[in-house]
Amino acid sequence: MKKLLSIAALASAAMSMNAQDVQLTLHPDQAQNVIPKEIYGQFAEHLGRCIYGGIWVGKDSNIPNIEGYRKDVFEALKALEVPVMRWPGGCFADEYHWMDGIGPQENRPRMVNTNWGGTVEDNSFGTHEFLNLCEMLGCEPYISGNVGSGTVEEMAKWVEYMNSDTNSTMAELRRKNGREKPWNVKYFGVGNESWGCGGNMKIEYYTNLYRRYNTYARNYGENRLFRIASGANGGDTHWMDVAMRECRYNMDGISVHFYAVRDWGTEDDPITGIPMGKKGSALIYSNQEYYEIVSKSLELEQIIRAHAEVMDKYDPEKKVAIMFDEWGTWYNVEPGTNPGWLYQQNTMRDAVIAASSLDIFHKYTDRVKMANIAQVVNVLQSMILTNEKNPSDPCIMTPTYYIFKMYNKHKEGKFVPADLSCEKIQVNDQEQVPVVSSSSSIKDGVITVSLTNMDVAKTHTIAVNIDGVKKATVLSGEILTSKDVHAYNDFGKKDLLATEAFKGYKLNKQGQLLVTVPAHSVVTLQVK
């Protein structure tokens, strides 16, 4: 039985720890499942400053831009090698009418974004702007279609507009608006959060709607839609059970949404009246609060297992994929910002959660084929932040951005099963947090090992054994670390958090690779 440590006992326990207090054994000969690059997907919603002021500033802006896309943000996303991006929502998707966002921008109608802060939406960023951005970034677009307030005809025509190469009215309209060839969009979602903001439906009702709407979302030419149903909120297995029973032959994937959030009370958005909750600060938190959010994020694994068990009843061949197309941390907005815009900072705590969440996704890629962190710029656990007060300031990359960049080495490698033995920290009567999270992959004979020390206070040394390898050779190593777990990157300051070369490893006489990882840090090694 593994020893459990209370948070208060951490300091005294440090004196009695063995030099190698964590044991990790990798089994590369058992590697089978490929980690899809789409696990590292992004999500861009018309929410707050994600699109306007984040991705899009317009061609006439004084802020440096490339065809209207903010130049520094575009370059940061290009460097991140984004594989897939979801748009236009989120809750916004089910009140978005796509024809409002095509044609000359000066003729596009305005609408009030009633979901998020009452912002007036001018529709200057629409289908062309999004799909052209994806093309320039080299990533797959993922479109969320409007079921909540839209019609079957509207959805059918959108798919035709984007994907048809005929002389149909919709294809000719696309050409008139400046795009000759179809974009051949692959990923298409039929509704979003239909259990909530997408229509407050019961699953028994949604399945009939799904089959109806999905019928008229046609394939064009050789392009085949990857059809994604609106799935469960967290661990709602009843929703998954009915969806699989009724729709498994009509869908390629089904979404699941999960946020690491602790709600300590209710507080209404003063603009919309929506209960936002008291979720704690992104910047100010105790060690106890740190562990509580980390523990909450680790519930991701049991949610995947529960849904996979239901899906296996109906689909033992695993033809239907889980798409975690919204996930991440969720705190109170930063003081002085619009409560409906969900702008939050991003610390080393979020980096730890991003890394350990990706570790979990890697483990279940027999079912999980895509994940889209929420969101890409200026909203929730974003990759990039821009300055609302001084928009011309250079954008900053968050700690989560650097985790995604570090983990790129796992893309399309085969997941390496492993045995991990480590202590656990007792958070409260029910919850524990292991001191280390890890995942590994192998590609072209090179093993990538990621190690996250989730202990907020202590360094841990991990003894890494690799089956079939007597003496490992480390080809490269990098680390994301900080002295203070509350550290974050801010405007006008040198980045406190960015990846650095890592040399904190050695081989012992037994051939074990000993890796010493500082508290609340993430390390990635490439080993041969």
N, C-alpha and C positions, 0 to 999 in steps of 0.2 A: 504493500500500500504506500502510495506516495505521500510524503510529508506535506502538511498544509501549514502555511505561514500566514499569520495575521499581518496586516499592514504595520501595526505598531511593533511587531517583532522583527521586522526586516533588518534593522540596523544591528541588533544583537546577534542575529543568526549569521550575519556576514562573517563573523570571526571563526565560525565553525564549519564553513563550507569547504568542500574539497576543491582542489585546483580545477578539476573538470567536473562541474556540478551538473552539466547537461550532456546527455549521450544521444547522438544522432547516427543512425545506421541507414545508409542508402542502398537500395536494391535496383541498380540500373538494368539488370537482366530481366526485371519484371515490368519495365516501362512499355506501355501499350497505347494509352490514350494521348492523342495530340492536344496540346493546349491551343485552342483557336485564337488567332490574333484579335478576334472580335471581343474577347474577354476585356480588352483594354479600350472599349468604346466610350464615346462621350455623348452628352445630352445637352442640346441647346433649345431653350424654351423662350417664348416671348414673355419674359418675367423680369421685372426690374431692369437692370442694365446688362443683361446677358447679351441680347442682340444689339440694341441701340446704345452706343457708347462702349460696348464691349467688342463685339465682332464687327459691327457695321457703323460707320460714321458718315458714309455718303461720299460721292466722288468730289463734291465741292467743298468738303471740310478742310479747315486749316490743319487738322491733324494728319500727319503723313499716312497715306492710304494707297492701297493697290486696288484699283477699280471699285473704290468705296469700302473695301475691307481694311480695317485698321491695321497698318503695316506691322507694327511690333507684335500684335496679337497673332496675325497671320503667320509671321515667321516663327513665333514660339510654337504654334500648333503644327507647323510643317516639321520643325525639329523633333516634335513629340511623336511623329509618325502615327497620327490618329488613324485607326483602321475603319471605323464606322461612327457616324454621328446621327443622332435621333433628333427630329424636328417635326412640327412646331411646338409640341408639348407632349406630355404634361396636360394639366387641366385646360390650358389654352387651346389644345387641339380640338376639343369638342365644342368650342364656340368659334372656331376659325373657318371661314369660308374662302376657299383658295382663290376664287376668281376676283376677290377684292385685292389680291396681291400680284396681279399680272398687268401687263400693258404699261403705258407711260406713267411714271410715278406721280406726276402732277394730277393725274386723273383718278388716282386710287382713292377710294372712300376711307374715311376715318371711322374708328370704332373705339368704344371704351372697353378696356381690359378689366372686366368686372371680377375676374378671379384674383388678380394681383394688383392691388393698390389703386384701382380706378384710373390707371394711366391711359391717356389717349394714344391709340395705336394708329400710325399713319400708313401702315402697310407698304412702306418703302422697301422693306425686306420681305420678299415673297418667294415663290417657287423658283424662279430663275436665279435669284440671288443666292438662295440656299444650295441649289443643285450645282450651280457653277462654282461655288466655294468648295464643295466636296470634290468636284472634278480637279480643281487647282491644288487641293491638299492631297489628292490621290487616295481619298477614302470613300467607302460605300455610304450612300445616304440611306437613312431609315425614316420613312414617312409615317406619321401617325394620322390616320384618317378620322374624320368627324362622324361619329355615330350619334352622339348625344343630342346635337341640334341640327345635324345635317341630314341630307336625303340620300337614298340609294343612287339616284341619278347623279347627284353632285359628286359622290365618291367615284362612281364609274367613269365619269368624264375626266376627273383628275388623273386617274390611272391612264386613261387614253391620251390625255394631253402630254403626260410625261414620257409615255412608252411607245406610242404608235408611230410607225413609219409609213403609214398609208396617206391617202389624200382625203382623209376624213375631216370633218369640220374642226374637231379639237386639234388634230395634228396640224392643220393649216393655220389655226389660230396661234399655235406655238411658233410656227415659222414666221407669221406676221409679227410676233413679238420678239423676233431676233434669234431664234434657236432652230436651226435646220434639222439636225439629227436628234432623235430621242435620247434621253438620258439612260434609258434602260434601268430604272430603279428596281432593285431586287427586294429589299426588305420593306414590308408594308404591314402596318398595324391597323386592325379594325377596331377602333375605339381605344380609349385610355381610361383606366380606373372607372370602369362602368359601374362598379359597386359604390362609387362616391361621386366626385365632381363630374364624371362622364355620364351622369344620368341617374344616379342613385337607384340602380336596378337590382333586382334579384337575379341570381345566376340562371334560374330556370327561364326567365324572360330573355336575358342577354343571349343565351345560346341560340334561340330562334332568330333574334336580330343578327347575330354573327353569321349564321348560315345564309340568311337573306342577303346581307350586304356583301358578304364574301363571294356569293354567286356571281355578282355583276362587276367585281373587280377582276377584269379579264387579263389573260396573258396576251401579249402582242409579239409577233415574230418569234424568234427563238428565246426571248427573255421569259423567264419563269419567276413569278412572284414567290417569295418566301413569306407565307401568310402567318401573321402573329395575332392571336386572340388576346383580348384584355383579360388578364389573369388576376391572381389573388392579392389581397392585401396581407402581406406578411405570411403568417402561418395558417391562413384560412383554407384548410384542406377540403371543406365542403364545396367551396367554389371550384377547386381543382377537380374534385371527383365528378361533379355534374358536367363540367366543361369537357373532361376527357371522355365521359360516357357518351355525350351528345355530339361532340365536334371533332373527335380525334382523327377522323378521316378527311376533315376539311381544313386542317391547320398543320403548319410545319413547326410552329413554336407557340408558346403561351408565356405571357409576361408574369413576373412576380416583382412586387415592390417592397423594399425593406429599408428603413432608415434607423440608424443608431441614434436614438433620442430618448432622453429621460424627461418626463413631464412632471414638474413639481407643482402644478396648479394651473388655473385657467386665467387667461388674460386676452381680452378681445382686441382685434385690430381696430384702432379708432377710425379708420377710413372705411373699411368694408363691414366691420362688425363680426368678422370671422374669428372664432376662438383660436388663438395662436398658441396659447399655452406658455408656461414659464419653463423654458428648456435649459436654462443655465447659460453662462457666458462662454463664448469661444476662446476667450483670453484669460479669464480669471476663474480658477478652479483649484480645489484642494486635491491632495493625493487620493483621497477617498472618491471624489467626483471623477477624477481621472480613471480609476479602476472601474467605477460604475458604468461609464460610457464604453470603455474597452470591453467590459463584460457583455454589455448590451450588443455591441457589434458582433461578438462571437456567436450570438444566437443565430446568425446567418447559417451556420452549419446544420443545426437541428431543423431549421426551416427547409433547407434543401433536402435533407433526408426524409422529412415528413412528406413533402410533395413528391419526391421520387418514388416513395413507397406506393402512393396512390397511383401515380402514372404507370408504374410497373404492372399493376393489375390489368390495365387496359392495353398497354403498349410495351410488352416485354422486350420487343426488339429495339426500343428506344428511338423510334422514328420522330417523335415529337420532342422538341427541345425546350428547356427552360431558358427564358430570356430575362435576366435581371436588369430590365431597362431603366430602373431607377434604384439607386442605392447611395449610401453615404451618411455623413454625420449631419445633424440638424440642431442648431442652437438658437438662442435669441439673436435677433438682428443686432448689428453694432449700434450703440447709442447715437442718436441724431440722424439715423437713416430711416427711410420709409419702411414701416413694418411689413408692408405688402410686397417688398422687393427682395426679402430674404438674403440680404447682404451680410455675410459673416466672414471674419478673419479665419486663419488657418495656421495652426501651430504644429509643433512636433508631435503632439498627441494625435492629430489627424493623420500625420505620416505613418505612425504606428498602426492606426486603424486601417488605413488604406492598404498597407503591406500585408497585415494579417488577413484582411478580407480577400485580397488577391490570392493568398495562400489557400484559402478555403475554396475559392472558385476553381483553382488548378486541380484540386483533389476530386472534383465532381464533373469534369468535362465530358464524361459519358452522357450526362444530361444537360449541363449548363453550357450553352454554345455562344452566348453573348452576355455582356454586362455593360451598362452605360451609367457611369457615375454622374451624380447630379450636383452641380452642372458645370459646364465648361468654363464660363467666365462670370465672375461677379455674383454668383448665386450659390448658396449652400457650400458644399465642399468642392470649391472650384479649383481648376488648374492655374488660372490667371486672374489677376485683379487689375482694374484700371481706376484711376483717381477721379471720383465724381466732382470734387471741388476744383481740381486742376487737371482737366481732361488731357492736356497736352503732355503731362508727366509721362515718362516711360512706364509701361506696364511692369508688373512684378510677377514672378513665378512663385507659386506657393510651395510649401513642403510636399504637398500631395503631387504636384507636377513632377518633382524630382523622383518621387517613388515610381510613378508611371514610367519615367525615362529609364530608371534603373532596371525595372522589371521587363522592359522591352526585350531583353535577352532571352526571356522564356518563350516568346512568341513562336508558335508552331514547332516547339520542341516537344518531346514526349515526356509526360509527367512521370517522375521517378518515385515509386512508393518508398516509404521510409518508416522507421521506428524511432520515435522521439520519446525520451525519458527525461522529465524535468519536474521540479517542484511546482506547486500551485499556490497562489496567494488567495487566501480566503477574503472575499470582498464583503460578504454579509452571510446571513444564515443559509442562503440558497446558492449563491454565486461564487465561482472561483475563476481565476485567470492564470493560465500557465505562464511561467516566466519567459518562455521562448515560443515563438511561432516560426515555422520554417516551410519552405517548399523547394523542390528541385526539379530540373528538367534536363534532358539530354538531347543534343542535336549535333550531328556531324562528329560524334565522338567526344564532344566537350560537354561536361556537366556544369550547369549553372545552379549554384546553391544560394538561396536567400535566407537570411537569418535575422529575425526581429527580436530584440530584447525588449519585452513589454514591461519589465520591472522598472518602475519609475525611479528607483533609488540606487540600484546596485549593478555593477558589472558582472557579467556571467561568461564563463569560458565553456565553449561547446566542443566536445570531442567528436569529430566527424569520422566515421568509418564508412568506406565504400567497398561493397562486395566486389571481389575480383581485382581490386587495386591495392597492391602492397605498399606503394609509395606514391602518394598523389603529388602532382605538380600544379601549383597555382599559377595560372596564366595572367590573371588580373583580379583586382579587388577594388571596390568602392564602398563608401559609407556615407550615410546621412545621419548627422549627429548634432547635438547641442548640449551645452552645459546645463541649460535650464529647459525643462520640458515645455515651458510656456513660450519659448522663443518663436518668433515669426518674422517674416519679411515685410517691410513697410516702405512706403513711398519716401523718396529722398534720402534713404539710408542704404548703406552697403548691405547686401544680403547676409543675414546671420545664418541662413540655412541654404546650403547648396552641397551637392555631392563632392567628395574629395577622394583621392587615392587612399586605399586601405592596405596597411601592412601588418595588422595585428593578428598574425597567424604564424604557426611554426609546426614542424613535424616532430613528434616525440620518438623515442627509440622503438616503440611498437608500430610505427608507421601511421599512427593516428594524426589527423590534421586537427590541431588545437586552435580554435578561433576565439579570441577575446573581444567581446562586444560590449561597449559601454552601455550604461543605463539608457533606456528609451532611445535606442538607436537601431538603424537598419543597415545590414551589410549584404552585399552580393559579391560572390566569388565565382570565377570561372576556373574549373579544375579539369585536369586531364590525367 
